[in-house]
Amino acid sequence: STDMGGKVTGLFDYKNGTKLVATSSDGKFYQYTGTDFAVEGGARATGNSTSAHARWSATNFYGATTETDLLVACNGIDAPVKYNGADVTALGGSPPSTGNYPVVWQGRVWMASGSTLFYSVVDDCEDWSAGNGGGSINIYRGFDGDITGLAAFANNLFIFKRASTYRISPTA
């Protein structure tokens, strides 16, 4: 069996169960091969943070204008990455440099950094520019600490901070 070189820091389902992807405290991405885990390929598959505090979170994104079937992953320390079923590479565009808690809602990828919530352009997780419809929202900066999680549920986006929860409802 493969020695992952550390503790598992994330375990993700890619493309509705076609692949199982894991991250480890050794800073690497692994893919389950059916009998064992193997180190994944790509420029960002290795060399990520080995901090004991790095916990990866990820979401599947199926965009109409980007490479489809992407697993978008981040840990709040390293720059966000994407996995396309074969390679782990940097997420394109200009996502937050240390984003965390990615979630898909209303056709966008959302992620947090500090007390700021960032969102991509609709149907394009690799375009975060305000000119094309991406942007950011400060969630009560200076109150109740940083954002600690995001969740899309019942057609709403929930933003969690240390002792409070905020909700964004869809507009039209």
C-alpha positions in Angstrom: 0.0 0.0 0.0 1.1 3.6 -0.7 2.6 5.5 2.2 0.9 8.9 1.8 3.7 10.5 3.8 1.4 12.1 6.3 -2.1 12.4 7.5 -5.0 12.7 5.1 -6.1 16.4 5.0 -8.9 16.1 2.5 -10.8 13.4 0.7 -12.9 14.3 -2.4 -15.2 12.7 -4.9 -14.4 13.8 -8.5 -17.0 13.8 -11.3 -19.8 12.0 -9.5 -17.8 9.1 -8.2 -15.5 8.4 -11.1 -12.4 9.1 -9.0 -11.5 9.5 -5.4 -8.9 12.2 -4.7 -7.0 12.7 -1.4 -4.7 15.4 -0.1 -2.0 14.7 2.5 0.0 16.6 5.1 3.0 15.8 2.9 1.7 18.5 0.5 0.7 16.1 -2.3 -2.5 15.0 -4.1 -3.3 11.4 -4.5 -5.8 9.5 -6.7 -7.3 6.1 -5.7 -6.5 3.6 -8.4 -9.0 0.9 -7.4 -6.6 -0.9 -5.1 -4.3 1.8 -3.7 -3.5 5.5 -3.8 -0.9 6.9 -6.2 0.6 10.4 -6.4 -1.3 12.5 -8.9 0.5 14.4 -11.8 0.6 18.1 -12.7 2.5 21.2 -11.7 0.6 21.6 -8.4 0.2 18.0 -7.4 3.2 18.2 -5.1 5.0 21.0 -3.2 1.9 22.4 -1.4 2.0 23.4 2.2 3.0 20.8 4.7 1.7 22.9 7.7 -0.2 20.8 10.3 -3.0 23.4 9.9 -3.5 23.0 6.2 -6.9 21.3 5.6 -8.1 21.1 2.1 -11.7 21.6 0.9 -13.0 21.2 -2.6 -16.0 21.4 -4.9 -16.8 20.1 -8.3 -17.5 22.7 -11.0 -19.2 22.0 -14.3 -18.9 25.3 -16.2 -20.2 26.0 -19.7 -17.3 28.3 -20.6 -14.3 26.6 -18.9 -12.8 23.1 -19.1 -15.6 21.1 -17.7 -15.5 18.7 -14.8 -13.1 20.4 -12.5 -12.4 19.8 -8.9 -11.5 23.2 -7.4 -9.5 22.8 -4.2 -8.0 25.2 -1.7 -6.6 25.2 1.9 -6.3 28.9 2.9 -2.5 28.7 2.7 -1.6 27.8 -0.9 -3.1 29.3 -4.0 -6.3 27.5 -5.2 -5.8 24.5 -7.6 -7.9 22.6 -10.1 -8.0 18.9 -10.9 -9.2 17.8 -14.3 -9.1 14.0 -13.8 -5.5 13.8 -14.8 -3.5 16.7 -13.4 -3.5 19.2 -10.5 -2.6 22.7 -11.7 -3.1 26.3 -10.6 -6.6 27.6 -10.9 -6.6 30.2 -13.7 -7.7 33.8 -13.6 -7.2 35.8 -10.4 -8.9 33.9 -7.6 -8.0 34.9 -4.0 -4.4 34.0 -3.4 -5.2 32.0 -0.3 -8.9 31.1 -0.8 -10.7 28.6 1.3 -14.0 26.7 1.5 -14.9 26.6 -2.2 -18.5 26.0 -3.0 -20.6 26.2 -6.2 -23.8 28.3 -6.0 -25.7 30.1 -8.7 -23.3 28.9 -11.4 -20.3 30.5 -9.7 -17.4 29.3 -7.5 -17.4 31.1 -4.2 -14.5 31.0 -1.7 -13.4 33.0 1.4 -10.2 34.6 2.5 -10.2 36.3 5.9 -13.6 38.0 6.2 -14.0 38.5 2.4 -16.2 36.4 0.2 -15.0 36.1 -3.4 -17.0 34.9 -6.4 -16.2 33.9 -10.0 -17.9 34.9 -13.2 -21.0 32.8 -13.9 -20.1 29.5 -15.6 -16.3 30.3 -15.5 -14.4 29.3 -12.3 -11.2 30.7 -13.9 -12.4 34.3 -14.4 -12.8 36.4 -11.2 -12.6 39.8 -12.8 -15.2 42.4 -11.8 -15.5 43.6 -15.4 -16.9 40.2 -16.4 -19.1 39.7 -13.3 -16.8 38.3 -10.6 -16.1 40.2 -7.4 -16.0 40.2 -3.6 -18.1 41.1 -0.6 -16.8 42.0 2.8 -18.7 40.0 5.5 -18.7 42.3 8.5 -15.0 42.8 8.5 -13.6 43.3 12.0 -16.6 41.5 13.6 -16.6 37.9 14.8 -13.3 37.0 13.1 -12.7 35.3 9.7 -15.1 33.3 7.7 -14.9 29.7 8.9 -17.0 27.9 6.2 -19.4 28.2 3.3 -22.3 26.0 2.3 -24.9 26.1 -0.5 -28.2 24.8 0.8 -31.9 25.2 -0.2 -30.9 27.7 -3.0 -29.1 29.9 -0.5 -25.5 30.5 0.3 -24.6 30.3 4.0 -21.5 32.1 5.3 -20.2 30.9 8.7 -18.1 33.0 11.1 -16.9 32.0 14.6 -20.3 32.8 16.3 -22.6 33.9 13.5 -24.1 32.7 10.3 -25.1 34.9 7.3 -27.3 34.0 4.3 -27.3 35.3 0.7 -30.5 34.6 -1.2 -30.7 34.5 -5.0 -31.8 37.7 -6.7 -33.9 37.1 -9.8 
